[in-house]
């Protein structure tokens, strides 16, 4: 006697697919949204933007006795800050068949693949720029702490901005030099606990702790005014070197938490540092969820209970306060950091709003080239369409002494985001 089972009836059973697509990625971009919303935007034209900086006072004021000599005249000091435009792009490719079959007009697909992928690419671009805003100005994603010869993995200082499937260049941080097979390598897996990044291919050259990971071709080409660069000392920003004698005005302020919890006091000290040397008071602190949570925990246990909904910020973000200054978590803020800033000191320069790269006839989509003409093909084209999303824009900090950072604060380990 034969018995009908699920296994034997498998051919007549249906797969039940229920939409919509469930988003698994974090597309929050608080810092970029805030800059676009609250900071001055400048339409960029020409070769570069130059803004004048008042760098030194007239040192002649003095006091003198009855009939004494008058002060030697002095002058005010000025320097030029220089902002160059940065060029950002992202590409997409869809086969002609996928566009036609996944058009969202029938039961064949949950969404219109063309519309959905183009919208998500724009969000991916914003997420990448938000990461750059927290960068050090060099394009460095993370430093290599240990490498080797002929290996398919490296150990890095942080895995925060890395995901499996991402393509990176492994380059010497100081020079940008590569070794054999160290460019455009694909991340296969990431061990968040040991910070070991494994690639799909072997880097046949030798890497060591002088190397770093960058997006392909992006070294030195990302936003110069990343917060880690702005909120530093003895560095060059917008053409002014704060390590040069007399240029100390161009330094930012830093407080080192020395791996301890960043409590209310160190936030207050940083705000006072900035208020004492800048032209105004701190308006917002940006940090990670781990640092913000630890700060809130000190309120609960030592001082007072802080309502988690003390204030709601644009876009659904929530904040707690330090002396009426909101402390907001941005998931692209690097681990161990908290930044203090004044919004008026930032400006966003762009040639035009983000858009698709167009040919002379206005076309966005182009037929994809074939690496080698397929059999029977004489023109070397594939049945696939390509397009590139572009954003020609740059961020400038006009007064770095109105920005500061708490560094080396106790924080959570990096996880997938």
Number of C-alpha atoms within 10 A of each C-alpha: 3 4 6 8 8 10 8 9 9 9 8 8 9 7 6 6 7 7 9 8 8 6 7 7 9 13 18 17 19 23 21 20 15 13 18 13 11 13 16 14 15 15 11 19 12 8 9 10 17 14 11 11 15 11 15 14 12 10 12 13 11 8 9 9 7 5 6 8 9 12 12 9 9 11 10 11 12 12 15 15 18 16 23 19 23 17 16 19 15 15 13 14 17 18 14 13 10 13 16 13 15 17 18 17 12 11 10 11 13 16 18 18 18 17 12 12 15 18 11 12 16 18 16 16 18 19 19 16 23 23 23 26 26 24 24 21 22 20 23 20 23 19 23 25 18 16 20 16 13 14 16 19 23 24 22 22 16 20 23 20 16 22 17 15 13 16 18 22 22 26 24 19 20 10 10 15 11 17 14 12 16 21 19 15 22 17 20 17 17 19 12 17 10 12 18 21 21 20 22 14 15 16 23 15 14 15 26 17 17 15 26 26 24 24 18 14 14 15 20 14 14 26 27 28 26 24 26 21 22 32 26 22 19 15 17 18 24 19 13 16 17 19 14 12 8 12 15 15 16 25 24 25 23 21 18 16 17 13 12 12 20 26 19 15 10 15 23 14 14 22 26 15 21 25 16 13 14 18 13 13 19 23 16 21 26 24 24 22 17 19 24 23 16 18 20 22 17 17 15 13 9 8 9 11 12 14 11 12 11 12 15 14 13 11 11 9 14 16 22 23 18 18 10 9 18 20 26 24 23 20 22 27 25 22 22 24 22 27 26 27 24 23 18 16 18 22 19 18 22 20 17 14 11 17 14 20 18 15 10 7 6 9 11 16 18 14 16 17 15 14 9 11 13 12 7 7 11 8 11 14 16 17 12 18 18 15 20 18 19 20 22 17 22 24 24 24 24 22 21 27 27 32 32 29 27 24 21 18 22 18 21 14 13 16 13 13 13
